[in-house]
Amino acid sequence: MSGAATVLVVQNSAQGGPGRWGGWLAEAGVEVEVVRGDTGAAVPPRLSHQALVVLGGGYLPDDDERAPWLAGTRELMRQALEDEVPVFGICLGGQMLAQVAGGKVAGEQGEPEFGSTVLTMRPEAAHDPLFQGLPEHPTALENHVDAVVQLPPQAHWLASSERCPYQAFRVGQAAWGVQFHPEATPERIPEWSEERMRRYGMDRAELHRVATEQDPAAARVWRSVALRFAAQVKGNRSPV
C-alpha cells in the first residue's frame, strides 16, 4: 500500500463485492483492500487501516458455525468503534454494527425487501455528516429477510422504509450501518436465485426493470454518500 488512506473491506460472499462503492472511494483518493472471508482468507487480528467496511452476505452477524471469519470481523468492528475509526456496514455489515454496539438483530424478521425500495430520511439525517441534504425519499437496492430490530443505545436513526424501520443509523461520530445496498447495481438482480424470488412472490425480471429505471437517480445519491465517507476516511490519517 502507498501512503494513501486505506479502507479494509470484509467480503462475505462470492457475489457480494464492494462494487461501485469501491470505485467511488477510489475516485476520492481512498484505496481499498478486500479480504475474502468466504474463501478462507484470514481477517487481520488488528485494524491497521483508516477505515473498515463490512459488506453483506447470507448470514446473521454471529453465524460463526457457517461463517467462522465473522468472529474476527466483529472484533475489528469493536476495535474501530473503540478507536473511533470510520466504519460503514452494509446489510449484514450494518446488522453487525448494530449488534456489536449493543442493538439486536433477528433472522426472518418482518416482511422481506427485494429490489429498488423507497427510503424515508428522518429528521436526524439533516445533521448527519453523510446523510444531510439527501432527497427525502431516495431509492436503494434491497435483498434481505433478516433485520435490525433494536438500535444500539444512543444511536442516531437516519432512515426507514415501509417494511423495515432501521434502514440507516449512526453509532458515535463515525460508524454508519445501512440495511440496503448502495454498492450494488441492478445488473446484480438477474443473478439472484429465481426459485428464491418465486418463494417470496417476486418477479425477478420486474425487479430488474424497475431498479434499472430508478438507478441513475439512486446512484447520484449514494455516490455522494460514498464521497462523504471517503472524506471521513481521509480525515483519519493518524496511525491506528
N, C-alpha and C positions, 0 to 999 in steps of 0.2 A: 504494500500500500504506500501511496505517496503521502505528502503532508496534508492532503485534503481532509476535510471532515468525512467520517465514515459512519455508515449505519450497518449494524448486523441484522440481517433478515433471517428469521427462522421459518423455513418452508416445511409444511406438514403433509403435503400430498403431491403426487406427480403433476397433477393439473394445476395446483394452487401456487403458482409462482408469483413474483412481485408485479408482473405485468407492466402496465403503463405507469404505475406508481414509481417503479424503479427508474423508468425513463424520465419522469418528471423530476425526481430527486437529482438525477444526473444533469438534467437541464439547468438546475440551480447550483451545480458545482459540488454536489454531495455524492461520494462514492458508496456503492452498495456491495456488501459481501454476503452472499447467501450460503447458509448451512442447511443441508437437506436431511433433517431428522428421519424422514421416511425412507431414506436409502441406507440408514445406519451410520451416517456421519455424526461425529461426536459434537454435541453442543459444548462450547467452551465453559469451563467452570467459573470464569470471571468475565465480566464485560469490559473490554478494553477499547470499545468504540464510543463515538459521541452520541449514539442513539441506538434504540432497539425497536425493531418492527417484527411483530409476530403475525403470521398470516392465518388463513382459515384451514379447515380440514374437518373430516367427518368424525370428530371425537369430542368428548367433553374435556374440560381443562385438566381433569385429574384421571383421565383414562390411561393410566400408566401401564396396565397389563397389555393393552393393544398398541400403545404408543409410548414406549419407555423413555423416549427423549423429552417427553413433556415435563417430567420431574425437574430435569436440569433447566428447562426453559422457564419454569416457574421461579427457580432460584435466580435466574438472570433478571426476571421481572421484579422480584423483590429487591435485588441489588439496585436496579435502575430507579425504583421508587425511593429507596432509602437515600441514594446519592443525587436524586433529582435530575437524572439523565432523561432526556426526552424519549417518550415511548409512544408508539402508535400500534394498537391492536385491532386486527380486522377479523370479524366473525368469531371464530374460535379464539383468536388473539384478544379480541375485545372481551369475550367472556372470561378469559384467563385473567386479564387485568382486573375485572370486577371481582373475581373470586379471591385473587391474591390480596387485594386491597380491603377485603372484608365483606364483600357482597355475596350474593347467591346466584347460582346457575342451575337450571333444571333441563333435563332431556325431554324431548317430545312435549314441549310446553306451548300451550295455546295453539292458535292456527298457524300453519307454516306459511312462509312467504317465498315466492319464486318469481324471478324476472324483475322487470322495472317496477319500482314501488315508489309511491309518493310519500315523502317525508314532510314533517312539520317542524320548523325551527321553534324552539321555546324561547321565552324572553331572555333566559340566561345566556343564550348564544350571542346576544348583542354585545356582550362584554368579553367574549372568548377570543384568544389570540388567533385561533384557526377558523372559527365558525362565524365571526362577526361579519355582518354585511352580506351574508349569503341570501339568495332568494328565500322567501318564506316557505315555499313548497317545492324544493328540488326533487328530482327523482334519482334513484340509485338502484343498482342490481342487488337482488337478494337471492339467497339459496340456503335456507335454514329451517330446521324444525326444533332445535334447542334454542334457549334464550336466557338472558339475564332476567331474574325475577325479583332481585333486590339490589339496588345500587349500594356501593360502599358508603360508609358514613362520611359525610361532608363532601360527597361527590357533587359535581356540577352537572345537572341534567340538561343536555343541549338539544336533543331532537327525539321525536317519536314518529310512529306510523299508526295507521288504523288498527293493525293487528298486533303490533309489538311496541310497547311503550318505550323501552330503553334502546333507542337506535343509536344514540351518541351521548357520551359523557366524558367528563374530565376528572381525573384524580390529581389533587395537588395543583402545581403550576404547569406541569409539562408532560402529563401522561393522558393520552386520549384512547378511548375504546369506541369502536363502531360495530354495529351488527351487520351492516351492509358491506358491499364490495366496491369501494372506489377504484380499486386497481384493475377490475375486470372489464372486458369489453363484451358486447353482445355476441361476438364470434365464439365465445365460450359456450353459449347456450346449446347449440347443436351437439355438443359433446356430452351434455347431461344425459343420464340414463332415461331412455324413453319409457321403460317399464315403471321407473320410479315416478315420473311425471304423471303417467296414467293412474298410478295408485292414488295420487293426490288430486286427481281430476283436472290436471293441467294439460294444455295443448302446447307442446314444445315449439312447434312452428309459429304459433301465435305469440308466445312469449318472445321468440326471437324477433318477430316482425315489430312488435311494439317497442322492444328495447332498442332496436336499430333506429327507429323513428325518433326516439327520445334521447338518444345518446349524445348528439352534438351539444345540446344544452347541458346535459349532465356532465360531460367531460370538461366543459369550461369551469363548472363549479368545483369539481374535485381536483382539477389541476391547480386551481387557486389554493385549495386547502393543502395540497402536497407542497407547493412552493412556500407556503407559510410555515409548514412543518420543517422544511429544509432550512428556513431562516432560524428556527429554534435550534436546529442541529448545529448550524454554523456558529451560533452564539455560545455553544457548549464546547469550546475548543480546548479548555484546560484538561490536563491528563486526568483520566478516570482511575 
